[in-house]
Amino acid sequence: MSEKYKFHNPDGVYFVTSTITDWVDIFTKSVYCNIVVDSLKYCQQNKGLVIHAWVIMSNHIHLIISRNSKPLLSEIMRDFKRFTSIELIKELQGNSLHAENPRASTGPTLAREFSRATSSQHAENPRASGRRNKWILELFSKAAKKIKRADYFKVWQDGNHPIELDSNFIMEQKLNYLHINPVTAGIVYNPEDYVYSSAIDYSGGKGLIDLEILD
């Protein structure tokens, strides 16, 4: 990794970007986004991660973070990516199994029935979804085989591209860039309307993750 993009200041505030292997659009379903959200919450509660802003896009995430405990940010991000890799693979494998074998389900649940009742006529075919999951798993597997230190699947690209926000100008620039991402991508009209983002917190509301707001 270039010396330019490392966590040089252990007590600094950093803008980081973590990207899925080959820019695969995995975060197009809430189940995968929620794995990231839950893991970030765990890191807050158990590893001293301080989150100032965040957004999950279709194939990458942006965070503005610092720390309030012993673990270094590089260590926290390493553990975060390691854990989410395992959980994302489990979910991909499980969805592929259920798509191939509908009887693998233990029966209807309230959530499943609600989803079925409210889904559009053009909802994704479960078998098509299963094929896509298989394709993603194969891609992650091929990426893992290219490097000796990966076991079976490589979910995240290497590195986090950390940029220290050591001035008000850079901090405001990165904060605005992070929150405008879903608008630029054409997902929403207003940043605060995007669920998987901290934009709502900076608009007087409450998002999914507790934040330490940047002044």
N, C-alpha and C positions, 0 to 999 in steps of 0.2 A: 504494500500500500504506500502511496506517496506520503512523504513526511508532511506535506501540506494538509492532508486530511487525517489527522489523528487527534485524540483527546489530550492535547498538550497541557492544558490547565485543569487540574483535577477538581477545582471548585468553580469552574466556569459554567455558563449557560450555553447550550449547544443546539443548533439546528441539525437534525440528522435525517437521513433518508435510507430506508431499507427496501430493497426491490426484489420481487420474486424472480426466480430463475427464468431466463428467456422472456421476461416481461409477460408471463402468462397471466391472463385476466382471471384470477382465482377469487378475488373479493367482489364478485358480482352477486353473491348470495349472503344473506345475513348470518347464516350458520358459521361461515368462515370468518366474517368480520367479528363476530362475537367471541371467537377464540382469541383474537388479537386483543379485544377490549378486556376480556377476563384476565389475560396474561399481564397486561399493563397494570391492571388493578392489583394483581398479586405482587408485582414488582414494587408498586407504591407501598403496599402494606408490609412487605417482608424484606425488601432489598434497598430501601432508602431512595427509590426513584422519585424524583419530583417532576411532574408533568405540567408544563406551562401552556402548551397548545398541541393539538394533534389532528390528523386527518388520515382516513383510510381511503385510498383510491383503488381502482380495479386491480392494479398489479404492483402497487408500492404504498408505503406509508411515510408520512413526514411527522416528525416530532420536534418539539422544542422542550428540552429537558435539562435538569441539573440533578444534584444528589444531596442528601442530608445525612448520609451514613457512611460507613467504612467502604463498602464495595465501590470500585471505580466504575465510571459510566461504561467503559469498554467491557468490563466484566458483566455488568447488568444487561447490556445489549446482547452480549454473547449468550447468556443464559436465556434471555427472552427469545432469541431466534432459535435456540436449540429446542426449547419447550414447545414453541408454536409449530415448529417443523414436525415434531412428533404428533401433535394433536391434529394438525391439518392433514397429515398422511392418514391417520386413523379415520378421520371423517371422510376423506376421499375414498378410502378402501371400503368403508361401511356403506357409503352411498352406491358404489359400484355393485356391491353384493346385493343390495335390496333392489336395484334396478334390474339385475339379472334374474332374481328370484323374488317376485312379489310376495310369495308365501313366507318369506323370511321375516316379515313383519308379524308382531305379536297381536295385531288387531288394531282397529281404529282408535285414535285418541281424539280428545276434544280439539287439540291444536291441528291435527291432521284434517279433521272434518271441517273445521273453520276455514282452513286453507283451501280445501277442495270447494267449499261453498262460495268462497269469495274470489277464487282464481278466475282469470279470463278464459275465453274459449281458445285462446292461442297460448295457453300455458305450456311450459316445456314438457316434452314427452320424457317420462322417467327413463326409458331405454336410451333415448338420445343423451340424456344427462349422464347415464352410466357409461356410455361410450366416450363421452368427453372426459369423464373422470379417469377412465382407463388411459386415454391419450395423455392426460396431464401426468399421471403416475409414471408412464413410460418415459416421458420427457425428463422428469425429475430423476428417474433411474439412470438414464443415459448420461445426464449431467454428473451424477455421482460417480459413475465408472471412469470418468475422465480425470478424477482426482483421487489420490490414494487415501486421503484422510476422511472421506465420506463413506459411510457404511452402505446404505442402500439407496437413499434418496437425497437429492440436494434441492431444498425448497427455496432457500434465500440465496441471492448473489452475495459474494464476499463483500465485506466492508459496510460502513454506515455513512460514509461521506460527511463526517462531523465538521461543522463550521461554527467556530466560537462567535457568539453574538456579543462582541466587546465594545459596541457603541450603540447609542439609541437609534441611529440611522439604520444600521444593519438589522437590529432587532425588529424595528417597525417594518422594514422591507420584507424580512422573512416571515413575519407574522401575517402580513397581508397576503403574501404569496401563498402561504399554506392554506389560508381560509378561502382564497379565491379559486383554488384548484377545481372544486366541483362545479363552479360556475363556468370556468373556462372549458371544462370537459362537456358542458351542455347537460349536466345531470339535474341542476336546479337553477332557478333564477336568482335566488338570494343565498349567500353563504350560510346564514343561520337556519335555512330550511333543510340542510343536509344533516342527517342523523349521525353519521359516523365522523363527526368533526367537533371541535371545540368552539366553532363560530358562535353558536347559541350562547355560550358562557360569556363571550365578549359583547353580547347584545342584550345583556340583562336577564337571560334565561338560565336554565340548568341543563347541562348535557349529561352524557352517560358516564363520564369520568370526572372525579374531583380534581380541580386544578388549583395551582398557585398562579393567579392572574399576573401578567406582566403589566407594570404601570407604564 
